[in-house]
């Protein structure tokens, strides 16, 4: 699939973009390049290839550097809620604004 200059101008009009002929020609070349790349990628046979959760999943000896799930900060809730007019069970109480 490839676009024509009139296609690019129509798309620009639909997107409410002002584009002169030189800009439309540059956009035409770039968009046709993207379509050509997509066609190359679709031509590749991927039968039997399992999808990856991430690119590094192909490297089996590379351990992921995950940090331990531990609490690193102290609880400051009481200090944060001290200036509040009303609190209850760790929640801020506010007046009802919607009936």
C-alpha positions in Angstrom: 0.0 0.0 0.0 1.3 3.4 -0.8 -0.3 6.9 -0.5 -0.5 9.6 -3.1 0.0 13.3 -2.6 -3.7 13.9 -2.7 -4.2 11.2 0.1 -1.7 13.1 2.3 -3.4 16.4 1.7 -6.8 14.8 2.5 -5.5 13.3 5.7 -4.0 16.6 6.7 -7.3 18.3 6.0 -9.2 15.8 8.1 -6.6 16.3 10.9 -7.1 20.0 10.5 -3.4 20.5 9.7 -2.1 23.2 7.4 0.4 21.7 5.0 2.0 23.2 1.9 3.1 21.1 -1.0 6.7 20.7 0.2 5.6 19.6 3.6 3.0 17.2 2.1 5.8 15.7 -0.1 8.0 15.1 2.9 5.1 13.6 4.8 4.3 11.4 1.8 7.8 10.0 1.7 7.9 9.3 5.4 4.4 7.7 5.5 5.2 5.5 2.4 8.5 4.5 4.2 6.5 3.4 7.3 4.1 1.4 5.1 7.0 -0.3 3.3 8.5 -1.3 6.7 5.1 -2.7 7.8 4.9 -4.7 4.6 8.4 -6.1 5.2 7.5 -7.1 8.7 4.3 -8.8 7.6 6.2 -10.8 5.0 8.2 -12.5 7.7 7.0 -16.0 8.7 6.4 -16.0 12.5 4.8 -19.4 12.7 5.9 -21.1 15.9 7.5 -18.1 17.4 6.2 -17.4 20.9 5.5 -13.8 21.8 7.9 -12.2 24.3 6.8 -10.5 27.5 9.8 -8.2 27.1 12.9 -8.1 24.7 15.3 -9.4 27.4 13.2 -12.6 27.8 15.3 -14.1 24.9 18.4 -14.0 27.1 18.0 -16.8 29.5 21.2 -16.3 31.6 20.4 -12.6 32.3 18.8 -12.3 35.7 16.3 -9.5 36.1 17.4 -6.9 38.7 14.3 -6.7 40.8 14.4 -5.0 44.2 13.0 -6.6 47.3 9.4 -5.5 48.1 10.1 -4.0 51.5 8.8 -0.9 53.3 11.5 1.8 53.1 9.6 4.8 54.4 8.1 5.4 57.9 4.4 6.1 58.5 3.8 9.9 58.6 0.0 9.7 58.4 -0.6 11.0 62.0 1.7 14.0 61.3 0.0 14.7 58.0 -3.5 14.5 59.5 -2.7 16.5 62.6 -3.6 19.9 61.0 -6.8 18.6 59.3 -10.1 19.8 60.9 -11.6 16.3 61.1 -10.3 12.8 60.6 -11.6 9.3 61.4 -9.9 6.0 61.0 -7.0 7.5 59.0 -9.4 9.3 56.6 -10.1 12.9 56.1 -13.7 13.9 56.8 -15.1 16.6 54.5 -18.6 18.1 54.2 -21.0 16.5 51.8 -21.1 18.5 48.6 -23.4 16.3 46.4 -26.9 15.5 47.4 
